[in-house]
Amino acid sequence: MAAMWVYVRKLYGYAGFRLPLHLIGMIAVSMLEGLNLFILVPLLSLIGLFDSAGNGLPFVNLLSDALQGLPATGKLAVILGLFVVIITLQAVLQRAQSDWGERIEQGYIRHLRTDIYTGLLQARWTFFLSKKRSDYLHILTAELPRVSFGIYQVLNLATVLLFTAVQVALAVYLSWPLTLCILACGLMLALLTRTYARQARVLGDEATALSETYYGGITEHLSGLKEIKSNRLERHHLQWFRALTSKMEKNVIGFNRVQSMSQFYYRLASGLLLALFLFLAVAVFRVPGERLVMIVIIFSRLWPKFASLQSGGEQLAQTLPAFASLERLERDLAAVREAGNDATTDSEHPLVVTGHIECRNVCYRYDTEAAGYTLDHIQLQIPAHSMTAIVGRSGAGKSTLIDLLIGLIEPEQGTVLVDGIPLDAKRALALRDRVGYVPQEPFLFHATLRENLRLAAPEATEDRMWEALRLSASEPFVRQLPQGLDTLLGDRGIRLSGGERQRIVLARALLRKPAILILDEATSALDSESEVFIQEALTRLQGSMTIIVIAHRLSTIRGADQVLVMDNGAIIQQGAYHQVKSDTDGMFSRLLQLQA
Ligand SMILES: Nc1ncnc2c1ncn2[C@@H]1O[C@H](COP(=O)(O)OP(=O)(O)OP(=O)(O)O)[C@@H](O)[C@H]1O
């Protein structure tokens, strides 16, 4: 519940004066509804059902006095005219108010969505190392609509409450003992059906957990679909899917049962109450006919509102866990925000390395409780405009070292320095502004090749794109694509081979005109011919930018100015290519022999 209030307060913070205006609109609509009721009495007296005096009712007496001189038809025309005017006014106001409410609600949800997405973009990389991707994906896609629905329920409940308050006030004015009796019954029923709101909350918790598992599961399964199909694992996944969706189905049916049960009791009670009400009105309180008619009309409108308050309350209770999840994520994101990253602008002064990037006695581990370090007392220097190759067995710590060099993660001990100055969060952002990075698993969007390239440099001309494609050895196969640069690459670039994907991502990185080019195993998926092209490209680029390559294909790094050989988180060999190669007992020679 506390989380929900946080978002209601935020709603006020977002909507400002529009929210009270919205509430005033609601009150006006309810008032007009009440006013309409008072017109019924003179109308009914005109028809001959009541004595015309209006029996001391407010507005009615005023109206009766004003119409005294008119003939019966004139009176009828005026009263019906008033009736139509009030209904029209009410309809116009209600329409405007509903429009207004929707704008506030949708605007607010967009605002929350943008906040979360911005928070994710601004979060430190360590956040993504410790969280399951599907969890925040789930909040962005499934929980936010629930929060939106919850906010709608809050606004709706406020409307119903206001409406109820105005009508109850009218009813009290007309006959307070009768109204109090009815309200007491309503309160008793609300207390008796409280258990349904609790059940709704429990089902809401379960719905959140189930939907989290569902999102997590299908995200993982769909990413590993090729493995599932190749290994004939369809049956296991289908079993999992069926069991989970069956639980989800039961959860929704359960919630519906809770709602229908409470509504059932409200309906039952309404029959009993009406009988009791009429008995009390006629036999005990002896309420005059005009008032009785009006109270009956008021309560016949009010009772469904009681029921909708109950049902709205249950629906709100069901969405409460979504508010809690959203609040938790927002809190987590606020705690891991990268200093100086506003996610909307590039750094004012991108950091260009003129001297060297250096690691002084750097230690790092993913789990601070773990016994050993992932990177263990690293000492290195990467001179600007040089080409450095990092090699080593799988799991040696090569990718972790790169993350550290560009400030995605921070050392536990020691310092990373750029041109002799420690790399703090702000400088790391400025450094990454000039980095071109080709990750281990290159990512392409389901868009055309041109759009994929423009992602890195929106203003890039066609000539620059071809130049980057030439440099990355992509030109020959791109020329053969059916629509050239306008060819659709398919989901995650599925229409290209692994090697082709990597070369396109390399072209994209080059389009940024980076000061530092980083290739993480960029050559692992290349065929021998492309490998030669890449090697030539690297040779061409050498000297114009700082290049750091993590290479498994050792032939691509023959021209490297420096080779760092890693094992078990430590640098065990370091030096120029031929120097490291000449150590015949060293790991590098062994790796070369293995590849030969
Ligand atoms: N997010 C993570 N959380 C915990 N441990 C991790 C994480 N990423 C990597 N590691 C561990 O850190 C060690 C170094 O991993 P890293 O990816 O840096 O190695 P690598 O040399 O790049 O390997 P490869 O050549 O296979 O990519 C490995 O033991 C790995 O299991």
The ligand as an SDF file (V2000), in Angstrom:
LIG
                    3D

 31 33  0  0  0  0  0  0  0  0999 V2000
   29.0830  -11.4040  -15.0120 N   0  0  0  0  0  0  0  0  0  0  0  0
   29.9200  -12.2610  -14.4120 C   0  0  0  0  0  0  0  0  0  0  0  0
   29.6730  -12.6710  -13.1620 N   0  0  0  0  0  0  0  0  0  0  0  0
   30.5040  -13.5310  -12.5330 C   0  0  0  0  0  0  0  0  0  0  0  0
   31.6190  -14.0450  -13.0870 N   0  0  0  0  0  0  0  0  0  0  0  0
   31.9250  -13.6760  -14.3390 C   0  0  0  0  0  0  0  0  0  0  0  0
   31.0900  -12.7730  -15.0640 C   0  0  0  0  0  0  0  0  0  0  0  0
   31.6350  -12.5830  -16.2830 N   0  0  0  0  0  0  0  0  0  0  0  0
   32.7590  -13.3430  -16.3160 C   0  0  0  0  0  0  0  0  0  0  0  0
   32.9190  -13.9790  -15.1590 N   0  0  0  0  0  0  0  0  0  0  0  0
   34.0250  -14.8820  -14.8210 C   0  0  0  0  0  0  0  0  0  0  0  0
   35.2320  -14.1470  -14.8680 O   0  0  0  0  0  0  0  0  0  0  0  0
   36.2430  -14.8920  -15.4780 C   0  0  0  0  0  0  0  0  0  0  0  0
   36.8370  -14.1270  -16.6530 C   0  0  0  0  0  0  0  0  0  0  0  0
   35.8470  -14.0040  -17.6150 O   0  0  0  0  0  0  0  0  0  0  0  0
   36.1000  -13.2320  -18.9820 P   0  0  0  0  0  0  0  0  0  0  0  0
   34.8280  -13.1920  -19.7390 O   0  0  0  0  0  0  0  0  0  0  0  0
   36.7560  -11.9530  -18.6810 O   0  0  0  0  0  0  0  0  0  0  0  0
   37.1310  -14.2240  -19.6710 O   0  0  0  0  0  0  0  0  0  0  0  0
   37.6610  -14.2060  -21.1560 P   0  0  0  0  0  0  0  0  0  0  0  0
   39.1190  -14.3870  -21.0670 O   0  0  0  0  0  0  0  0  0  0  0  0
   37.1750  -13.0080  -21.8790 O   0  0  0  0  0  0  0  0  0  0  0  0
   36.9690  -15.5260  -21.6930 O   0  0  0  0  0  0  0  0  0  0  0  0
   36.5410  -15.8810  -23.1970 P   0  0  0  0  0  0  0  0  0  0  0  0
   37.7610  -15.8690  -24.0360 O   0  0  0  0  0  0  0  0  0  0  0  0
   35.9350  -17.2120  -23.0720 O   0  0  0  0  0  0  0  0  0  0  0  0
   35.5710  -14.8190  -23.5680 O   0  0  0  0  0  0  0  0  0  0  0  0
   35.6440  -16.2220  -15.8730 C   0  0  0  0  0  0  0  0  0  0  0  0
   35.9970  -17.1750  -14.8790 O   0  0  0  0  0  0  0  0  0  0  0  0
   34.1620  -15.9780  -15.8490 C   0  0  0  0  0  0  0  0  0  0  0  0
   33.4530  -17.1050  -15.4370 O   0  0  0  0  0  0  0  0  0  0  0  0
  1  2  1  0
  2  3  1  0
  2  7  2  0
  3  4  2  0
  4  5  1  0
  5  6  2  0
  6  7  1  0
  6 10  1  0
  7  8  1  0
  8  9  2  0
  9 10  1  0
 10 11  1  0
 11 12  1  0
 11 30  1  0
 12 13  1  0
 13 14  1  0
 13 28  1  0
 14 15  1  0
 15 16  1  0
 16 17  2  0
 16 18  1  0
 16 19  1  0
 19 20  1  0
 20 21  2  0
 20 22  1  0
 20 23  1  0
 23 24  1  0
 24 25  2  0
 24 26  1  0
 24 27  1  0
 28 29  1  0
 28 30  1  0
 30 31  1  0
M  END
$$$$
